[in-house]
Amino acid sequence: MKRTIVEVLLALALIGAGVFGWLSWKQAQTAKGQVTALQAASEEAAKAVSASKAATAAAEEQAAALEEQLGPLQNKVKELDAIKGAMSSGTTLADLEAAYKTQKSLSAERQVGLGALRMLTKGGDDPAALEAFRTALQLTDLGSRKNTMCAAQTALAAAGEKVTVMSECLPQAAHGAPDAHAKDDKGAKPDAHGKPDAHAKDDKAGKPDAHGKPDAHGKDDKHAKPGDKKGADAHAAPHWSYAGDMGPDRWGKEFPTCAKGKSQSPLDIVGPFVKARTSLSAEYKEGPLKILNNGHTIQVNVPPGSKLRVDARPYDLLQFHFHRPSEEKIEGKPMSMVAHFVHKGADGKLVVLGVLLKEGNENPGIKTLWANMPLEEGPEVSPEGVKFNPGSLLPREFDFFSYEGSLTTPPCTEGVTFFILKTTVNVAAAQVTQFPFKINARPVQARNGRDITMN
């Protein structure tokens, strides 16, 4: 009996020892897991501390860099304050406005300068300053006047006007890769559709479009299609073009009026027509030939003196240029080319006279121009001893179609009156193919209920 009791006690002791050992092992495993977790947390904390130190160091470096930049910025503020103080009397502004009153029209650069001076003198909400900046935008485009256009857009945006500042004008563009379109902003002759005034100094226009690389041998394919990039300049990066990623159907991305405007040019000239008694006459004069290839067309800048009269009201001829094929169509049919003669009135109103060029006999006037035109994009050239009368490209009859439209190139500004002469002028097939742009015509736009008048 005693033995049995002893055996039972021993068994109970063994069981108790086993349970105690198992519980001790379990506690050890739990403690080990907690230690591992604590070690992981400690490592994460160490990494966070390290990252915090790195971020602190970076912030300190950035703060030091900003502090270095602060000094020059403070100096710029002082310079601006000094300039505003010097202009506050308004004397300089009055002198400049008095000088500009003697001129019939102001270039985009002069408009921007006048707006900036008024802004310094009168403040950012001065209506005349804002109007000067708006006028500058109407007179220029990005390709040929980037600095001027950016200055006008930035000034209007700073004044709280609803204007989109293009990406090329934003600060990051200034600090990034060089701008392929930026040229010296020196106030050139008006470009393809009524740009700065006819008496300003010449500069280099925008980069060629997708079809804009001139063929040195004059072997352009007159049947090339808009999507055909054969012969295009693979290295050119134009802001807008006549085909490709920045072709006419995408101009609206950077130039909203091109997509949203309701009075865009060109048009398909088709009835019904409204009869009008408007009189039209040209008084063009011979002068030294000034011709350039601006990367989008061949343009001839005209010396002062030539005028177009609309009901006896004079409009100064600024320049004329060419499109291939004609941008305007007559009942759905384009001509081989068109010459657009761009005029400006005393009120700044633009009037374009369109002369359709039909394939036929050789044109003596075109022969003179093509013999002297630059085959590569560049500044205006004036061949020694060569004179030209724009009137040599006009037909005798002046019957016309007329409508209210826009510039046919970006920024597609509206409020431009077009007169398209009914009588065509001959141009030889060989002369068409010698033109160094295979296609540089905007497609016809929606009429949107506009009247087309005819005399």
C-alpha positions in Angstrom: 0.0 0.0 0.0 2.8 2.4 0.9 4.6 1.5 -2.2 1.6 2.3 -4.3 1.2 5.7 -2.6 4.9 6.5 -3.2 4.5 5.5 -6.9 1.5 7.8 -7.3 3.3 10.7 -5.7 6.3 10.2 -7.9 4.1 10.1 -11.0 2.4 13.3 -9.9 5.8 14.9 -9.3 7.0 13.9 -12.8 3.8 15.3 -14.4 4.1 18.5 -12.4 7.8 18.8 -13.5 6.8 18.2 -17.1 4.1 20.8 -17.0 6.4 23.3 -15.3 9.1 22.6 -18.0 6.7 23.0 -20.8 5.4 26.3 -19.4 8.9 27.6 -18.9 9.8 26.7 -22.5 6.6 28.4 -23.8 7.5 31.6 -21.8 11.0 31.4 -23.2 9.7 31.2 -26.8 7.3 34.2 -26.2 10.2 36.2 -24.7 12.4 35.3 -27.7 9.7 36.5 -30.1 9.3 39.8 -28.1 13.1 40.3 -28.2 13.1 39.7 -32.0 10.3 42.2 -32.4 12.0 44.7 -30.3 15.2 44.3 -32.3 13.3 44.8 -35.6 11.6 47.9 -34.1 14.9 49.1 -32.9 16.3 48.7 -36.4 13.4 50.5 -38.0 13.7 53.3 -35.5 17.5 53.6 -36.3 16.6 53.8 -40.0 14.0 56.5 -39.3 16.5 58.4 -37.3 19.0 58.1 -40.1 16.5 59.2 -42.7 15.5 62.1 -40.5 19.1 63.2 -40.2 19.5 63.0 -44.0 16.3 65.0 -44.5 17.4 67.5 -41.9 20.8 67.8 -43.7 19.1 68.2 -47.1 16.7 70.8 -45.6 19.7 72.7 -44.1 21.5 72.6 -47.5 18.3 73.9 -49.3 17.9 76.6 -46.7 21.5 77.6 -47.2 21.0 77.7 -51.0 17.8 79.7 -50.6 19.6 82.1 -48.3 22.3 82.5 -50.9 19.6 83.4 -53.5 17.8 85.7 -51.1 20.5 88.3 -51.3 20.3 88.8 -55.1 16.5 88.7 -55.0 16.5 91.4 -52.4 18.7 93.4 -54.6 16.3 92.9 -57.5 13.4 94.1 -55.4 15.4 97.2 -54.5 16.2 97.7 -58.2 12.5 97.4 -59.0 11.5 99.8 -56.3 14.1 102.2 -57.6 12.7 101.9 -61.2 9.1 102.4 -59.9 10.2 105.4 -57.9 11.9 106.9 -60.9 8.8 106.4 -63.1 6.3 107.5 -60.5 6.2 111.1 -61.7 4.8 109.9 -65.1 7.2 112.2 -67.0 9.0 109.3 -68.9 5.6 107.7 -69.7 4.3 111.0 -71.1 7.4 111.5 -73.2 7.1 108.0 -74.6 3.4 108.3 -75.4 4.0 111.6 -77.1 6.7 110.1 -79.3 4.6 107.1 -80.2 1.6 109.3 -81.2 3.6 110.3 -84.3 3.6 106.7 -85.5 0.7 105.1 -87.4 1.1 101.8 -85.6 3.3 100.2 -83.0 5.2 96.9 -83.2 4.5 94.1 -80.7 7.8 94.9 -78.9 6.8 98.6 -78.6 3.4 97.6 -77.3 4.9 95.4 -74.6 7.4 98.1 -73.7 4.6 100.7 -73.4 2.5 98.3 -71.3 5.4 97.6 -69.0 6.1 101.3 -68.5 2.5 102.0 -67.8 2.4 99.1 -65.4 5.4 100.6 -63.5 3.9 104.1 -63.5 0.2 103.4 -63.1 0.1 100.0 -61.5 -0.8 96.5 -62.6 -4.5 97.3 -63.0 -4.0 100.1 -65.5 -6.5 99.5 -68.4 -4.2 101.0 -71.0 -1.3 98.8 -69.9 -3.5 95.7 -70.2 -4.7 96.8 -73.6 -1.1 97.2 -74.8 -0.3 93.7 -73.7 -3.4 92.3 -75.4 -2.5 94.1 -78.6 1.0 92.7 -78.5 -0.4 89.2 -78.3 -2.5 89.8 -81.4 0.6 91.0 -83.3 2.9 88.1 -82.6 3.3 84.4 -82.3 5.5 82.1 -80.4 7.8 81.0 -83.2 9.1 84.5 -84.2 8.5 86.5 -81.0 8.8 84.2 -78.0 10.2 86.8 -75.5 7.5 89.4 -76.5 4.7 86.9 -76.3 5.8 85.5 -73.0 6.2 89.0 -71.5 2.7 90.0 -72.6 1.1 86.7 -71.3 3.0 86.9 -68.0 2.0 90.5 -67.4 -1.6 89.8 -68.1 -1.6 86.8 -65.8 0.1 88.9 -63.0 -2.7 91.5 -63.4 -5.3 88.8 -62.8 -6.5 88.5 -66.4 -7.8 85.2 -67.6 -4.9 84.2 -69.9 -3.1 80.9 -70.2 0.6 81.3 -69.9 2.1 78.8 -72.3 4.6 76.2 -71.1 7.4 77.8 -73.0 7.0 80.9 -70.9 7.0 79.2 -67.5 10.1 79.4 -65.3 11.0 75.8 -65.6 11.3 76.2 -69.4 13.8 79.0 -68.8 16.0 76.8 -66.7 15.6 73.6 -68.7 16.9 72.6 -72.1 17.6 75.4 -74.6 14.5 76.5 -76.4 14.7 75.5 -80.1 12.4 78.3 -81.1 13.8 81.3 -79.2 15.4 83.9 -81.4 16.8 87.3 -80.8 13.6 89.4 -80.1 14.5 92.5 -82.1 11.2 93.5 -83.7 11.0 92.0 -87.2 8.8 92.8 -90.1 5.3 91.3 -89.9 5.3 87.6 -90.6 2.8 85.3 -92.2 -0.3 87.2 -91.0 0.0 90.7 -89.8 2.8 90.5 -87.2 4.8 93.5 -86.0 4.9 96.7 -88.0 6.4 97.1 -91.4 9.2 99.5 -90.3 10.7 97.5 -87.5 14.1 95.8 -87.6 14.3 92.3 -89.0 15.1 89.2 -87.0 15.0 85.4 -87.5 11.6 83.8 -87.5 10.4 80.5 -86.0 11.7 77.0 -86.8 10.6 75.2 -89.9 7.5 73.1 -89.8 7.2 69.4 -90.6 7.3 70.2 -94.3 9.4 73.3 -94.0 12.9 72.2 -94.8 13.7 73.9 -98.1 14.9 71.6 -100.9 18.1 73.2 -102.2 17.4 71.8 -105.6 13.8 72.9 -105.9 12.5 69.3 -106.3 9.5 69.5 -104.0 6.7 67.1 -104.8 3.6 69.1 -105.6 1.5 66.0 -104.8 2.7 65.5 -101.3 0.1 64.7 -98.7 -0.2 66.4 -95.4 0.8 63.3 -93.5 3.9 62.7 -95.7 7.0 63.5 -93.7 9.4 62.7 -96.6 12.0 65.4 -96.8 11.0 66.9 -93.4 13.7 68.2 -91.1 14.1 65.4 -88.6 16.0 67.7 -86.2 13.5 70.6 -86.3 11.3 70.9 -83.2 8.8 73.6 -84.3 6.2 74.9 -82.0 3.6 74.5 -84.7 3.6 73.0 -88.1 1.4 72.0 -91.0 1.6 68.2 -90.3 2.6 65.8 -87.5 2.3 66.2 -83.8 1.7 70.0 -84.0 -0.3 70.1 -87.2 -3.3 72.3 -87.7 -5.7 69.9 -85.9 -3.6 70.3 -82.7 -2.9 74.0 -82.8 -5.6 74.5 -80.3 -3.6 72.8 -77.5 -1.3 75.8 -77.3 -3.4 78.4 -79.1 -7.0 78.0 -77.9 -8.5 80.4 -80.4 -7.4 78.1 -83.2 -9.8 75.4 -81.9 -12.5 77.5 -80.2 -12.8 80.5 -82.5 -16.0 80.8 -84.5 -14.7 83.1 -87.2 -11.6 81.2 -88.4 -9.9 81.3 -91.8 -9.6 80.0 -94.5 -13.0 79.3 -95.9 -14.4 77.3 -98.8 -15.9 80.1 -100.9 -19.4 78.8 -101.8 -22.8 80.4 -102.0 -25.2 81.7 -101.0 -23.5 85.1 -101.2 -24.6 88.5 -100.0 -24.2 91.3 -102.5 -22.2 94.3 -101.5 -21.1 97.6 -103.0 -17.8 97.9 -101.3 -15.1 99.4 -103.5 -11.6 98.0 -103.5 -8.4 99.4 -105.1 -4.7 98.9 -104.7 -2.0 101.6 -104.8 1.2 99.5 -104.6 4.6 101.1 -105.3 7.9 99.7 -106.5 10.7 99.5 -103.8 13.8 97.6 -102.8 13.1 93.9 -102.6 13.2 92.6 -99.0 12.6 88.9 -98.8 12.9 86.1 -96.2 12.3 82.5 -95.6 10.7 82.4 -92.1 10.5 78.6 -91.8 6.8 78.6 -92.7 6.6 80.5 -96.0 8.4 82.9 -98.3 7.6 86.4 -97.3 8.3 89.8 -98.9 8.4 92.8 -96.5 7.1 96.0 -98.2 8.6 99.5 -97.7 6.1 102.2 -96.6 3.9 103.8 -99.2 1.9 101.0 -100.7 -1.8 101.0 -99.8 -5.1 99.2 -100.3 -8.2 101.3 -100.2 -11.5 99.9 -99.0 -14.3 102.3 -99.6 -11.6 105.0 -99.8 -10.2 104.1 -96.3 -6.5 103.4 -96.6 -4.7 100.3 -95.3 -0.9 100.1 -95.4 0.6 97.1 -97.1 3.0 95.5 -94.6 4.0 92.3 -96.4 2.8 89.5 -98.6 3.6 85.8 -98.5 2.5 82.5 -100.2 0.7 79.3 -99.4 0.8 76.0 -101.3 -1.8 74.9 -102.3 -4.2 77.9 -101.9 -5.7 78.0 -98.4 -9.0 79.3 -99.8 -11.1 77.0 -102.0 -13.7 78.1 -104.6 -16.6 75.7 -104.4 -14.4 73.0 -102.9 -11.4 73.4 -105.3 -8.1 74.8 -104.3 -5.7 76.6 -106.7 -2.0 75.8 -107.0 -1.0 78.6 -104.7 -2.3 81.8 -103.1 -0.6 85.1 -102.3 -1.8 86.9 -99.2 -1.2 90.6 -99.0 -1.4 91.8 -95.4 -2.5 95.3 -94.6 -3.1 97.3 -91.4 -5.3 100.3 -90.9 -4.7 103.3 -88.6 -6.9 101.6 -86.0 -4.8 98.4 -86.1 -7.4 96.5 -88.2 -5.9 93.8 -90.4 -7.1 93.3 -94.0 -5.8 90.5 -96.2 -6.1 90.6 -100.0 -5.9 87.1 -101.4 -4.7 86.5 -105.0 -5.3 82.9 -106.3 -2.5 81.5 -108.4 -3.6 79.1 -111.1 -1.2 76.8 -113.0 -0.6 78.2 -116.4 2.0 80.5 -118.1 5.2 81.6 -116.3 4.7 84.5 -113.9 7.4 87.2 -114.4 6.9 88.6 -110.9 7.2 85.2 -109.3 10.3 84.6 -111.4 12.0 87.6 -109.9 11.0 86.6 -106.3 12.1 82.9 -106.7 15.4 84.0 -108.2 16.2 85.9 -105.0 14.4 84.0 -102.2 16.5 82.3 -99.5 16.2 78.5 -99.7 17.0 78.2 -96.0 15.3 79.8 -93.0 16.9 83.0 -91.9 16.7 86.7 -91.7 15.5 89.1 -94.3 17.8 89.6 -97.3 17.9 92.6 -99.7 19.5 91.7 -103.0 21.6 94.6 -104.2 19.9 96.6 -107.0 16.7 94.5 -107.1 13.4 96.3 -106.9 9.9 94.9 -106.9 6.4 96.2 -107.3 3.8 94.1 -105.5 1.2 95.3 -108.0 2.8 93.1 -110.6 1.2 90.1 -108.9 -2.3 91.5 -109.1 -4.9 90.9 -111.8 -6.6 93.8 -113.6 -10.1 93.0 -112.4 -10.8 93.6 -108.7 -14.1 91.7 -108.3 -14.0 89.8 -105.0 -15.5 87.6 -102.3 -15.2 88.9 -98.7 -15.7 87.6 -95.2 -14.7 88.2 -91.6 -12.0 85.7 -90.5 -8.8 85.2 -88.6 -5.1 84.8 -89.0 -4.6 81.4 -90.7 -1.5 80.7 -88.5 -1.3 80.6 -84.7 -2.4 82.3 -82.6 -5.4 82.4 -85.1 -6.5 85.9 -83.9 -9.9 86.8 -85.2 -11.2 90.2 -86.5 -9.3 90.0 -89.9 -11.2 91.0 -93.0 -10.5 88.9 -96.1 -10.9 90.0 -99.7 -10.4 87.1 -102.2 -10.1 88.2 -105.8 -12.3 86.3 -108.2 -9.8 86.7 -111.1 -6.8 84.3 -110.9 -3.2 85.0 -111.9 -1.0 82.5 -113.7 1.9 80.6 -112.3 4.0 78.0 -114.1 4.0 74.4 -112.8 7.8 74.6 -112.5 7.4 77.8 -110.4 5.1 75.9 -108.1 7.5 73.1 -107.5 10.4 75.6 -106.9 8.5 77.0 -103.9 10.5 75.5 -101.0 7.4 74.3 -99.0 5.5 71.3 -100.2 2.5 72.1 -98.1 1.9 75.1 -96.0 -1.8 75.6 -96.1 -4.3 75.4 -93.2 -7.4 73.3 -94.0 -10.7 75.2 -94.6 -12.6 76.0 -91.4 -16.3 75.9 -90.4 -18.3 78.8 -91.8 -20.5 79.0 -88.6 -23.2 81.1 -90.3 -20.9 83.8 -91.6 -21.9 85.9 -94.6 -19.7 85.8 -97.6 -20.2 88.9 -99.7 -19.4 89.5 -103.3 -19.4 92.8 -105.3 
